[in-house]
Amino acid sequence: MIKKTTFIVIALLIAQMSFAQKKTMADRFFLKGDYIKAAEYYEKELKKERRKKTIENIAVCYYNIFEYRLASRYLKQLVKGKYIDKDKTYHNTYNFKLYQVLSALGDYEAALEYFKQYKENDSISLNKAEAIEIIEAFKLKSPDYKIKKAQFNSDASDFGAVKFNDSVYFTSDRDNKQLLRKKYKWTHQSFLDIYAVKVNENNDTIGSVKSLTKTINSKLHEGNFCFTSDGNTLYISRSNYTDGKKEFNEQSANNIHLYKTTLTNGTWSKLEKLPFNKNGFSYQHPALGPDEKKLYFSSDMEGGYGSFDLYYVTIEVDGTFSEPVNLGETINTKNREHFPFISEQGHLFFASNGHLGLGMLDNFVSERVNDTFTKPINLGVPINSRYDDFNLNYYDAKEGFFSTNRNKKNDDIFKFKQTGEIFIREYINRFEVRDLETKAYIPNTEVVLKDKKGTEKYTNTLDSLAFFNMNLLADSYEFAAKNDAYLPNTLNVTVVEEQDQKHVLYLKKIPPPPPVDPVEEIIVEKKIDKKLKEEDPKRFELLTDLEGPPVVERDGKLFFQLAPIYFDFDMWNIRADSKKILDELAAKLERYPNIYLKISSHTDSRGTVRYNQILSERRAEATRNYLALEGFVNARRMKFQGFGELDPIVPCPMLDCTDEEHQLNRRSEFEIVKY
């Protein structure tokens, strides 16, 4: 894919350090960029002799063809010195590659160890624990997007979708059925071309996919592109060539350069190379600012911060271009920044593997404030995954496309709809305390509002108007209230984005003492019989009550026997099929006000141990919250605890379980600890 062509300069530079000896067949394939064939021959060489150069090169091969498990195997051998050469040193780049592939495999703790080493070798400190916490936050945060795979994907790589009028244009290396068509050595697939397909209002295809004119598509790569608003000018990334001949840099690589073409009377003009391109460097991924006075792109030109940086040039009134301007170290890192997109509001979306993320390339956004781009924000799941996620762009205020290889094959195009606020904002939240029966304010009530870390955000004794307002960030909070005439209560609050909210905490009046039953008093006092009905009538009643969820005894403990409370993978919200079950439990708890519960939640074994522990705690808390908020069960009657993956019903060694078995392990249990 076009993003793969950005690796070639890096790969070839590494190759130059590795070829002091006589070139083998594997080396020749490697230098040509045919990493699939090179890996085959390097495997044969390693069976005969384990040389450092061979391990370096086969690791690069598997890295470049996205065989991350094999890449991690050889990168680990390299950094641990598992070869016959006496020189056990290695280039710091391999620490970064190992960080990337281990992240792609989901082993974040091990990955960050190599990222820490990579940073420290450049005299930059990294707090590993803090980095893990940030990554877990990316995964656990409430999603800001809904995504769906686009219909017009093929079995080949498809990416870079741009909607213009009633069509979607995109880049692909699908087979275009041309006779004697050359294959790209890196992928063993066709060279990249630009295609178009007509779509309806849901972006579903209503026609066949068609290749653009040969004026635009050549025998080499045509990649990312952008239109002017009138559709009459097209900026394109494509293989660098002049007069139909490829041009090569000093490392014998054919770089990517930026071109433009204009539409006149329905015909696209011959592609014109933009004047700021320089031989020896790549210029790619063009994107216009909303006023079309600046053209943004990614380049490895000299003078940048790292491998590829983001730049812009000013488009003058006469159509000439300024010299490229680097976007600076707030945006750019020592590693790769690609695929810029500027929204109508002027915010910068881009892909990077240099900012902390979930895996390989992640999508980021930088808010434009006072004509300056702020510190980038990782867009989190589901836009990002452990794999390459890139090329995000909007075609209206809330909808757009992005590309990903998360299906572990080729790149695919996904469409998205933004459902949340991606920038940090505060929202007005009103908190009220009312009587459960009369719904009236409860005066002289003590209230405390805490954030999810337990820090007090507000505390006070409210007057006759028992409410207060606070500006809060979107997050989870706990709102507690107590009054001498009422049972204390707690409300778990989720402040959502893009709206102001009202949160009402209802308190129930303390009931009068129940009348003493003289018969029961005599039975208890005199211990009339040793039978269960007489020595523990409540236990007997609970075990024999057939209304609502039954109570069972296991190992001397009492449990409510419910249909399973299941959760979707990686989620903690109460599913619709479980709400009815919990409503029935709440009804029974209303009849037994002295019952106290312990809610235990368990996850399947996918994900890190720490992540699963947090997830199970949130599932247990979500179950408690539902019973408290929807079932009006006093939260003080319910304890909750998450056990993560430590107590599965079905053991899953090496994650070797079916989806159904994983589902069985995602469960909640309800123990009666007091009655």
C-alpha positions as CSV (number, residue, x, y, z in Angstrom):
1,M,0.0,0.0,0.0
2,I,1.2,3.6,-0.4
3,K,2.0,3.7,3.3
4,K,4.4,0.8,2.7
5,T,6.3,2.8,0.2
6,T,7.2,5.2,3.0
7,F,9.1,2.4,4.7
8,I,11.4,1.7,1.8
9,V,13.9,4.5,2.4
10,I,14.3,3.3,6.1
11,A,14.6,-0.3,5.1
12,L,17.2,0.4,2.5
13,L,19.3,2.6,4.8
14,I,19.3,-0.3,7.3
15,A,20.2,-2.6,4.4
16,Q,23.3,-0.5,3.6
17,M,24.7,-1.1,7.1
18,S,24.2,-4.8,6.6
19,F,25.9,-5.6,3.3
20,A,29.6,-5.4,3.9
21,Q,29.8,-9.1,2.9
22,K,29.1,-10.8,-0.4
23,K,25.5,-10.5,-1.4
24,T,23.4,-13.8,-1.3
25,M,20.2,-14.5,-3.2
26,A,18.3,-13.4,-0.2
27,D,20.3,-10.1,-0.1
28,R,19.4,-9.4,-3.7
29,F,15.7,-9.8,-3.1
30,F,16.0,-7.7,0.0
31,L,17.7,-4.8,-1.9
32,K,15.0,-5.0,-4.6
33,G,12.3,-4.6,-1.9
34,D,10.9,-8.2,-2.5
35,Y,10.7,-9.0,1.2
36,I,8.5,-12.0,0.8
37,K,11.1,-13.8,-1.4
38,A,14.0,-12.5,0.7
39,A,12.4,-14.0,3.9
40,E,12.2,-17.4,2.2
41,Y,15.9,-17.4,1.4
42,Y,16.9,-15.9,4.7
43,E,15.1,-18.8,6.5
44,K,17.2,-21.3,4.6
45,E,20.4,-19.3,5.4
46,L,19.6,-19.4,9.1
47,K,19.3,-23.1,9.1
48,K,22.9,-23.3,8.1
49,E,24.4,-20.4,10.0
50,R,23.0,-17.8,12.4
51,R,24.6,-14.5,11.4
52,K,23.7,-11.1,12.8
53,K,23.2,-9.6,9.4
54,T,20.7,-12.4,8.4
55,I,18.7,-12.0,11.6
56,E,18.5,-8.2,11.1
57,N,17.3,-8.5,7.5
58,I,14.8,-11.2,8.1
59,A,13.3,-9.2,11.0
60,V,13.0,-6.2,8.6
61,C,11.4,-8.5,6.0
62,Y,8.7,-9.8,8.3
63,Y,8.1,-6.3,9.8
64,N,7.6,-4.9,6.3
65,I,5.1,-7.6,5.2
66,F,3.2,-7.3,8.5
67,E,4.1,-10.8,9.8
68,Y,4.4,-9.4,13.3
69,R,4.7,-12.6,15.2
70,L,7.7,-13.8,13.0
71,A,9.2,-10.3,13.2
72,S,9.0,-10.3,17.0
73,R,10.8,-13.7,17.1
74,Y,13.8,-12.5,15.1
75,L,13.9,-9.0,16.7
76,K,14.1,-10.7,20.1
77,Q,16.9,-12.9,18.8
78,L,18.7,-9.8,17.6
79,V,18.5,-7.8,20.8
80,K,19.4,-10.8,22.9
81,G,22.5,-11.6,20.8
82,K,21.3,-15.1,19.6
83,Y,23.8,-15.3,16.8
84,I,27.4,-16.4,16.2
85,D,28.9,-13.0,15.6
86,K,31.0,-11.6,18.5
87,D,29.6,-8.0,18.0
88,K,26.3,-8.0,20.1
89,T,25.5,-4.4,19.6
90,Y,22.5,-3.4,17.4
91,H,21.0,-0.2,16.0
92,N,18.4,1.5,18.3
93,T,15.9,1.4,15.5
94,Y,15.3,-2.3,16.3
95,N,14.2,-1.5,19.8
96,F,11.5,0.7,18.3
97,K,10.5,-2.0,15.8
98,L,10.2,-4.5,18.6
99,Y,8.0,-2.1,20.6
100,Q,5.7,-1.8,17.6
101,V,5.3,-5.4,16.8
102,L,4.8,-6.4,20.4
103,S,2.2,-3.7,20.7
104,A,0.5,-5.1,17.6
105,L,0.5,-8.5,19.3
106,G,-1.1,-7.0,22.4
107,D,1.8,-7.5,24.7
108,Y,2.0,-3.8,25.9
109,E,4.0,-4.4,29.0
110,A,6.9,-6.1,27.2
111,A,6.5,-3.6,24.3
112,L,6.9,-0.6,26.5
113,E,10.1,-2.1,28.0
114,Y,11.7,-1.8,24.6
115,F,10.2,1.6,24.0
116,K,11.7,2.8,27.3
117,Q,15.0,1.5,26.2
118,Y,14.6,3.2,22.8
119,K,13.8,6.5,24.4
120,E,16.6,6.3,27.0
121,N,19.2,5.5,24.2
122,D,18.2,9.0,22.9
123,S,18.5,10.5,26.4
124,I,14.7,10.7,26.8
125,S,13.0,9.3,30.0
126,L,9.8,7.3,29.9
127,N,7.6,6.3,32.8
128,K,6.5,2.8,31.9
129,A,3.7,2.6,34.5
130,E,2.3,5.9,33.3
131,A,2.5,4.8,29.7
132,I,0.6,1.6,30.4
133,E,-2.0,3.6,32.2
134,I,-2.4,6.0,29.2
135,I,-2.7,3.0,26.8
136,E,-5.3,1.3,29.0
137,A,-7.2,4.6,29.1
138,F,-7.3,4.6,25.3
139,K,-8.9,1.2,25.4
140,L,-11.3,1.8,28.2
141,K,-12.6,5.3,27.3
142,S,-16.1,5.7,26.0
143,P,-16.0,5.5,22.2
144,D,-16.4,8.7,20.3
145,Y,-17.1,7.0,17.0
146,K,-19.2,4.2,15.4
147,I,-17.5,2.4,12.5
148,K,-18.6,0.0,9.8
149,K,-16.6,-1.6,6.9
150,A,-17.3,0.0,3.6
151,Q,-18.9,-2.0,0.9
152,F,-16.4,-1.3,-1.9
153,N,-13.4,-3.0,-0.3
154,S,-11.8,-5.9,-2.2
155,D,-9.5,-8.8,-1.3
156,A,-6.6,-6.5,-2.1
157,S,-5.5,-3.3,-0.2
158,D,-8.0,-0.4,-0.3
159,F,-7.4,2.8,1.5
160,G,-7.4,6.6,1.3
161,A,-11.1,7.0,0.6
162,V,-12.3,10.6,-0.2
163,K,-15.9,11.4,-0.9
164,F,-16.7,14.1,-3.6
165,N,-20.2,14.7,-4.7
166,D,-21.9,11.4,-5.3
167,S,-18.7,9.3,-5.6
168,V,-16.0,7.9,-3.4
169,Y,-12.5,7.9,-4.7
170,F,-9.8,5.6,-3.2
171,T,-6.5,4.0,-3.7
172,S,-6.1,0.2,-4.3
173,D,-3.7,-2.4,-5.6
174,R,-6.6,-4.7,-6.8
175,D,-6.1,-6.6,-10.0
176,N,-7.3,-4.3,-12.8
177,K,-7.2,-7.1,-15.4
178,Q,-4.6,-5.5,-17.5
179,L,-2.5,-7.9,-19.6
180,L,1.3,-8.0,-18.7
181,R,0.6,-5.8,-15.7
182,K,3.8,-5.6,-13.5
183,K,3.6,-6.6,-9.9
184,Y,5.0,-4.5,-7.0
185,K,7.9,-6.6,-5.6
186,W,7.1,-5.5,-2.0
187,T,3.5,-6.9,-2.0
188,H,3.5,-9.2,-5.0
189,Q,0.3,-7.4,-6.0
190,S,-0.5,-4.8,-8.6
191,F,0.9,-1.3,-8.4
192,L,-1.5,1.3,-6.7
193,D,-4.1,3.1,-8.8
194,I,-6.9,5.5,-8.0
195,Y,-10.5,4.2,-8.4
196,A,-14.0,5.7,-8.1
197,V,-17.4,4.3,-7.2
198,K,-20.8,6.0,-7.0
199,V,-22.6,5.7,-3.7
200,N,-25.9,6.5,-2.1
201,E,-26.5,8.7,1.0
202,N,-25.3,5.7,3.2
203,N,-22.2,5.4,1.2
204,D,-23.3,2.0,-0.1
205,T,-22.2,1.3,-3.7
206,I,-24.8,1.9,-6.4
207,G,-22.4,1.1,-9.3
208,S,-19.3,-0.7,-10.3
209,V,-15.8,0.4,-9.2
210,K,-13.9,2.1,-12.0
211,S,-10.3,3.0,-12.5
212,L,-9.5,6.7,-13.2
213,T,-8.2,7.7,-16.6
214,K,-4.7,6.7,-17.8
215,T,-3.8,10.3,-17.6
216,I,-3.8,9.9,-13.8
217,N,-3.1,6.2,-13.4
218,S,0.3,5.0,-14.7
219,K,2.2,1.7,-14.6
220,L,3.7,2.8,-11.2
221,H,2.1,3.9,-7.9
222,E,-0.6,6.5,-7.6
223,G,-1.6,6.9,-4.0
224,N,-3.2,9.4,-1.7
225,F,-4.8,12.5,-3.2
226,C,-7.1,15.4,-2.5
227,F,-9.5,17.5,-4.5
228,T,-10.1,21.2,-4.4
229,S,-13.6,22.2,-3.4
230,D,-14.7,22.8,-7.0
231,G,-13.3,19.4,-8.1
232,N,-11.3,21.0,-10.8
233,T,-7.8,20.3,-9.3
234,L,-6.4,17.1,-8.0
235,Y,-3.2,16.7,-6.0
236,I,-1.7,13.2,-6.1
237,S,1.1,11.2,-4.4
238,R,2.8,9.1,-7.1
239,S,6.0,7.4,-7.9
240,N,8.7,9.9,-8.9
241,Y,9.3,9.9,-12.6
242,T,10.1,12.4,-15.4
243,D,9.2,11.9,-19.1
244,G,7.9,8.4,-18.3
245,K,11.1,7.2,-16.6
246,K,11.5,6.4,-12.9
247,E,14.0,8.5,-11.0
248,F,16.0,6.9,-8.2
249,N,17.7,8.3,-5.1
250,E,21.3,7.4,-3.9
251,Q,20.0,4.2,-2.3
252,S,18.4,3.1,-5.6
253,A,14.9,3.8,-4.2
254,N,12.1,5.3,-6.3
255,N,10.7,8.0,-4.0
256,I,7.1,9.4,-3.9
257,H,6.5,12.9,-5.1
258,L,3.5,15.2,-5.3
259,Y,1.8,16.1,-8.6
260,K,-1.3,18.0,-9.6
261,T,-3.7,17.9,-12.6
262,T,-6.6,20.1,-13.6
263,L,-10.0,19.3,-15.2
264,T,-10.8,21.2,-18.3
265,N,-13.9,20.4,-20.4
266,G,-14.2,17.0,-18.7
267,T,-10.6,16.0,-19.3
268,W,-7.7,15.8,-16.8
269,S,-4.5,17.5,-17.9
270,K,-1.1,15.8,-17.9
271,L,0.3,15.5,-14.3
272,E,2.6,18.3,-13.3
273,K,5.2,17.7,-10.6
274,L,5.0,20.3,-7.8
275,P,8.2,22.5,-7.8
276,F,9.2,22.0,-4.2
277,N,9.8,18.2,-4.7
278,K,13.5,17.3,-4.4
279,N,15.1,14.2,-5.7
280,G,16.2,11.9,-2.9
281,F,13.2,12.6,-0.7
282,S,9.6,11.5,-0.6
283,Y,6.6,13.9,-0.6
284,Q,3.2,12.3,-0.1
285,H,-0.3,12.3,1.4
286,P,-1.5,15.8,0.2
287,A,-4.3,17.6,2.1
288,L,-5.8,21.1,1.5
289,G,-6.7,23.4,4.3
290,P,-10.3,24.5,4.5
291,D,-9.5,27.9,2.7
292,E,-7.3,26.0,0.2
293,K,-4.5,28.4,0.7
294,K,-2.2,25.7,2.2
295,L,-1.3,22.3,1.0
296,Y,-0.2,19.9,3.8
297,F,1.8,16.7,3.2
298,S,4.2,14.2,4.8
299,S,7.9,14.1,3.8
300,D,11.3,12.7,4.9
301,M,13.1,15.8,3.5
302,E,16.2,16.9,5.3
303,G,15.9,19.2,8.3
304,G,13.0,17.4,9.9
305,Y,12.6,15.9,13.3
306,G,12.6,12.3,12.3
307,S,11.7,9.7,9.6
308,F,8.7,11.5,8.1
309,D,7.3,14.8,9.3
310,L,4.2,16.9,8.4
311,Y,4.7,20.1,6.4
312,Y,2.7,22.6,4.5
313,V,3.3,25.0,1.6
314,T,1.4,28.2,1.0
315,I,-0.4,28.3,-2.4
316,E,0.0,31.9,-3.6
317,V,-2.7,33.8,-5.6
318,D,-0.7,33.2,-8.8
319,G,-0.6,29.5,-8.2
320,T,3.0,29.3,-7.1
321,F,4.1,27.6,-3.9
322,S,6.2,28.7,-0.9
323,E,9.0,26.6,0.5
324,P,7.8,23.8,2.8
325,V,7.2,24.7,6.5
326,N,7.6,22.0,9.2
327,L,4.6,21.8,11.6
328,G,7.0,21.6,14.6
329,E,7.9,19.2,17.4
330,T,4.4,19.4,19.0
331,I,3.2,17.4,16.0
332,N,6.3,15.7,14.6
333,T,8.4,13.1,16.4
334,K,11.6,11.2,15.6
335,N,9.4,8.5,14.0
336,R,6.7,8.7,11.3
337,E,3.9,11.2,10.9
338,H,1.6,10.7,7.8
339,F,-1.8,11.3,6.3
340,P,-2.7,14.8,7.3
341,F,-6.3,16.0,7.1
342,I,-7.5,19.5,8.0
343,S,-11.2,19.7,9.1
344,E,-13.5,22.6,8.3
345,Q,-12.7,24.0,11.8
346,G,-9.0,23.9,11.0
347,H,-8.2,20.9,13.3
348,L,-5.4,18.6,12.2
349,F,-6.0,14.8,11.9
350,F,-3.0,12.6,11.1
351,A,-1.5,9.2,11.7
352,S,1.7,8.6,13.7
353,N,3.7,5.8,15.3
354,G,5.8,8.2,17.3
355,H,3.2,9.4,19.7
356,L,2.1,6.9,22.3
357,G,-0.6,4.7,20.9
358,L,-2.2,1.2,20.7
359,G,0.1,-0.4,18.2
360,M,1.5,0.5,14.8
361,L,0.1,3.7,13.2
362,D,-2.7,5.4,15.2
363,N,-5.0,8.2,14.3
364,F,-4.5,11.5,16.2
365,V,-6.1,14.9,16.3
366,S,-4.6,18.3,17.2
367,E,-7.0,21.1,18.0
368,R,-6.3,24.4,16.4
369,V,-6.3,27.1,19.1
370,N,-5.2,30.7,18.3
371,D,-3.8,29.6,15.0
372,T,-1.6,27.0,16.7
373,F,-1.9,23.2,16.8
374,T,-2.1,21.8,20.3
375,K,-0.7,18.6,21.7
376,P,-2.2,15.6,19.7
377,I,-4.9,13.5,21.2
378,N,-5.1,9.7,20.4
379,L,-8.6,9.0,19.0
380,G,-8.8,5.7,20.9
381,V,-10.9,2.7,20.0
382,P,-12.7,1.9,17.7
383,I,-10.9,4.3,15.3
384,N,-7.5,2.9,16.5
385,S,-6.5,-0.7,17.1
386,R,-3.2,-2.7,17.7
387,Y,-2.5,-2.5,13.9
388,D,-2.1,0.2,11.3
389,D,-5.0,2.8,11.5
390,F,-4.6,5.8,9.2
391,N,-5.9,8.1,6.6
392,L,-8.8,9.5,8.5
393,N,-10.8,12.3,6.8
394,Y,-14.3,13.8,7.1
395,Y,-16.7,14.6,4.3
396,D,-19.1,16.4,6.5
397,A,-19.3,17.6,10.1
398,K,-19.6,14.1,11.7
399,E,-18.9,11.4,9.0
400,G,-16.0,10.2,7.0
401,F,-13.6,7.4,6.2
402,F,-10.4,5.9,7.6
403,S,-8.2,2.9,6.7
404,T,-6.9,0.0,8.7
405,N,-5.2,-3.4,8.4
406,R,-6.8,-4.7,11.6
407,N,-8.2,-7.7,9.8
408,K,-4.6,-8.9,9.6
409,K,-4.6,-9.1,5.8
410,N,-4.6,-6.1,3.5
411,D,-5.8,-2.6,4.2
412,D,-9.5,-1.9,4.3
413,I,-11.7,1.2,4.2
414,F,-14.1,1.9,7.1
415,K,-16.7,4.6,7.3
416,F,-17.3,6.3,10.6
417,K,-19.8,8.5,12.4
418,Q,-18.6,10.7,15.2
419,T,-20.9,10.3,18.2
420,G,-18.9,12.1,21.0
421,E,-16.7,15.1,21.6
422,I,-13.1,14.4,20.8
423,F,-11.7,17.4,22.6
424,I,-11.7,17.9,26.3
425,R,-14.6,20.2,27.4
426,E,-16.5,21.0,30.6
427,Y,-20.3,20.6,30.7
428,I,-22.8,22.1,33.2
429,N,-24.2,19.4,35.5
430,R,-27.1,19.9,38.0
431,F,-27.3,17.7,41.0
432,E,-30.5,17.4,43.1
433,V,-31.5,15.5,46.2
434,R,-35.2,14.5,46.4
435,D,-37.6,12.4,48.4
436,L,-38.3,9.1,46.7
437,E,-42.0,9.2,47.4
438,T,-43.0,12.9,47.2
439,K,-40.2,13.9,44.8
440,A,-39.8,17.1,46.9
441,Y,-36.4,18.6,47.7
442,I,-34.9,17.4,51.0
443,P,-33.5,20.3,52.9
444,N,-30.5,20.2,55.3
445,T,-28.9,17.4,53.3
446,E,-25.1,16.7,53.4
447,V,-23.8,16.0,49.9
448,V,-20.4,14.9,48.5
449,L,-19.3,14.7,44.9
450,K,-16.1,12.7,44.1
451,D,-14.3,11.9,40.9
452,K,-13.4,8.3,40.0
453,K,-10.1,8.6,42.0
454,G,-12.0,9.5,45.1
455,T,-11.0,13.2,45.1
456,E,-13.7,15.5,46.5
457,K,-15.0,17.9,43.8
458,Y,-17.8,19.4,46.0
459,T,-19.0,19.1,49.6
460,N,-21.7,21.0,51.3
461,T,-24.9,21.0,53.4
462,L,-27.7,22.1,51.1
463,D,-30.5,24.4,52.2
464,S,-34.2,24.2,51.3
465,L,-33.4,24.1,47.6
466,A,-31.4,20.9,47.6
467,F,-29.4,21.3,44.4
468,F,-26.2,22.7,43.0
469,N,-24.5,23.2,39.6
470,M,-21.0,22.2,38.6
471,N,-18.9,22.4,35.4
472,L,-17.4,18.9,34.9
473,L,-15.3,17.1,32.4
474,A,-16.9,14.0,30.7
475,D,-16.0,11.3,33.2
476,S,-17.3,9.1,36.0
477,Y,-18.3,10.5,39.4
478,E,-19.9,9.5,42.7
479,F,-22.7,11.6,44.2
480,A,-23.6,10.8,47.8
481,A,-26.2,12.3,50.2
482,K,-27.3,11.7,53.8
483,N,-30.0,13.2,56.0
484,D,-31.0,12.2,59.6
485,A,-34.6,11.3,58.5
486,Y,-33.5,9.3,55.4
487,L,-31.5,6.3,54.5
488,P,-28.2,7.5,52.9
489,N,-27.7,6.8,49.2
490,T,-25.1,7.1,46.5
491,L,-25.5,7.8,42.8
492,N,-22.9,6.8,40.3
493,V,-22.8,9.6,37.7
494,T,-21.5,9.5,34.1
495,V,-21.0,12.9,32.7
496,V,-21.3,12.6,28.9
497,E,-20.1,14.8,26.2
498,E,-21.8,17.5,24.2
499,Q,-24.7,18.1,26.5
500,D,-25.6,19.5,29.9
501,Q,-27.2,17.1,32.4
502,K,-29.3,16.8,35.5
503,H,-28.7,14.1,38.1
504,V,-31.3,13.4,40.8
505,L,-30.4,11.3,43.9
506,Y,-33.5,10.0,45.6
507,L,-33.5,9.2,49.3
508,K,-35.9,6.9,51.1
509,K,-37.3,7.8,54.5
510,I,-36.2,5.6,57.3
511,P,-39.2,3.3,58.0
512,P,-40.6,3.0,61.6
513,P,-39.4,0.0,63.6
514,P,-41.3,-3.2,62.7
515,P,-43.8,-4.4,65.3
516,V,-42.4,-7.2,67.5
517,D,-43.9,-10.6,66.7
518,P,-44.5,-12.1,70.1
519,V,-44.7,-15.6,68.7
520,E,-41.4,-15.3,66.9
521,E,-39.8,-13.7,69.9
522,I,-40.8,-16.7,72.1
523,I,-39.5,-19.2,69.5
524,V,-36.2,-17.4,69.2
525,E,-35.8,-16.8,72.9
526,K,-36.7,-20.3,74.1
527,K,-35.2,-22.2,71.1
528,I,-38.3,-24.3,70.8
529,D,-36.9,-26.6,68.2
530,K,-33.6,-27.3,66.4
531,K,-35.2,-27.4,63.0
532,L,-34.2,-24.8,60.4
533,K,-37.6,-23.2,60.3
534,E,-37.5,-22.5,64.0
535,E,-33.8,-21.7,64.4
536,D,-33.4,-19.6,61.3
537,P,-36.7,-18.6,59.9
538,K,-35.3,-16.0,57.5
539,R,-32.9,-18.5,56.0
540,F,-35.8,-21.0,55.8
541,E,-38.0,-18.4,54.2
542,L,-35.4,-17.4,51.6
543,L,-34.7,-21.0,50.6
544,T,-38.4,-21.8,50.2
545,D,-39.6,-18.6,48.6
546,L,-40.6,-19.4,45.0
547,E,-41.5,-15.8,44.0
548,G,-38.7,-14.2,42.0
549,P,-35.2,-15.5,41.6
550,P,-34.6,-18.5,43.8
551,V,-32.0,-18.7,46.5
552,V,-29.6,-21.6,46.6
553,E,-27.0,-22.8,49.1
554,R,-23.5,-23.6,48.1
555,D,-20.8,-24.6,50.7
556,G,-22.8,-23.0,53.4
557,K,-23.3,-19.7,51.6
558,L,-26.5,-18.3,50.0
559,F,-26.7,-17.2,46.4
560,F,-29.4,-15.8,44.2
561,Q,-29.7,-18.2,41.3
562,L,-30.1,-16.0,38.2
563,A,-29.9,-16.5,34.5
564,P,-26.3,-15.4,33.6
565,I,-25.6,-11.7,33.5
566,Y,-23.5,-11.6,30.3
567,F,-21.3,-8.8,28.9
568,D,-20.1,-8.2,25.4
569,F,-16.4,-8.6,24.7
570,D,-14.3,-5.6,26.0
571,M,-17.5,-3.9,27.3
572,W,-19.0,-3.3,30.7
573,N,-22.5,-1.9,29.9
574,I,-25.6,-3.9,31.0
575,R,-27.0,-5.7,28.0
576,A,-30.7,-5.5,27.2
577,D,-31.1,-9.2,27.8
578,S,-29.8,-8.9,31.3
579,K,-31.9,-5.9,32.4
580,K,-35.0,-8.0,32.8
581,I,-33.1,-10.4,35.0
582,L,-31.8,-7.6,37.2
583,D,-35.2,-6.0,37.4
584,E,-36.6,-9.3,38.9
585,L,-33.8,-9.4,41.4
586,A,-34.4,-5.8,42.4
587,A,-38.1,-6.6,43.0
588,K,-37.1,-9.4,45.3
589,L,-34.6,-7.3,47.1
590,E,-37.4,-4.8,47.7
591,R,-39.3,-7.5,49.6
592,Y,-36.2,-8.3,51.6
593,P,-34.7,-5.0,52.7
594,N,-32.2,-6.6,55.0
595,I,-30.4,-8.6,52.4
596,Y,-26.9,-7.4,51.6
597,L,-25.2,-8.6,48.4
598,K,-21.7,-9.2,47.2
599,I,-21.5,-8.9,43.4
600,S,-18.6,-10.7,41.9
601,S,-17.7,-10.1,38.2
602,H,-15.4,-12.2,36.0
603,T,-13.9,-11.7,32.6
604,D,-12.5,-14.0,29.9
605,S,-8.8,-14.3,29.5
606,R,-8.3,-12.0,26.5
607,G,-6.3,-8.8,27.3
608,T,-3.7,-8.1,30.0
609,V,-4.3,-9.3,33.5
610,R,-4.4,-5.6,34.7
611,Y,-6.8,-4.7,32.0
612,N,-9.1,-7.6,32.8
613,Q,-9.0,-6.7,36.5
614,I,-10.1,-3.2,35.7
615,L,-12.8,-4.4,33.3
616,S,-14.2,-6.9,35.8
617,E,-14.4,-4.2,38.4
618,R,-16.2,-1.9,36.0
619,R,-18.6,-4.8,35.2
620,A,-19.4,-5.4,38.8
621,E,-19.8,-1.7,39.4
622,A,-22.1,-1.4,36.4
623,T,-24.2,-4.2,37.8
624,R,-24.4,-2.6,41.2
625,N,-25.2,0.8,39.5
626,Y,-28.0,-0.7,37.5
627,L,-29.6,-2.2,40.6
628,A,-29.2,1.1,42.5
629,L,-30.4,3.4,39.7
630,E,-33.0,1.4,37.9
631,G,-34.1,-1.0,40.6
632,F,-33.9,1.6,43.5
633,V,-31.8,-0.8,45.6
634,N,-29.8,1.0,48.2
635,A,-26.2,1.0,47.0
636,R,-25.0,0.5,50.6
637,R,-26.6,-2.9,50.5
638,M,-24.3,-4.0,47.7
639,K,-20.6,-4.6,47.7
640,F,-18.9,-5.4,44.4
641,Q,-15.6,-7.0,43.5
642,G,-13.9,-7.8,40.2
643,F,-11.8,-11.0,39.9
644,G,-10.6,-10.4,36.3
645,E,-9.6,-13.6,34.5
646,L,-8.5,-15.5,37.7
647,D,-11.5,-17.8,38.2
648,P,-12.8,-19.0,34.8
649,I,-15.6,-21.5,34.4
650,V,-13.8,-22.8,31.3
651,P,-10.0,-22.6,31.4
652,C,-8.6,-21.2,28.2
653,P,-4.9,-21.9,28.0
654,M,-3.2,-19.9,25.2
655,L,-6.7,-18.2,24.7
656,D,-7.8,-21.5,23.0
657,C,-11.5,-21.0,23.6
658,T,-14.6,-20.6,21.4
659,D,-16.5,-17.3,21.6
660,E,-19.2,-19.2,23.5
661,E,-16.7,-20.4,26.1
662,H,-15.3,-16.9,26.5
663,Q,-18.9,-15.7,27.0
664,L,-19.4,-18.2,29.8
665,N,-16.4,-16.8,31.6
666,R,-17.8,-13.2,31.3
667,R,-20.3,-13.5,34.2
668,S,-21.5,-12.1,37.5
669,E,-22.5,-13.9,40.7
670,F,-24.7,-12.6,43.6
671,E,-23.8,-13.8,47.1
672,I,-26.1,-13.0,50.1
673,V,-23.6,-11.9,52.7
674,K,-26.3,-10.7,55.2
675,Y,-30.0,-11.2,55.6
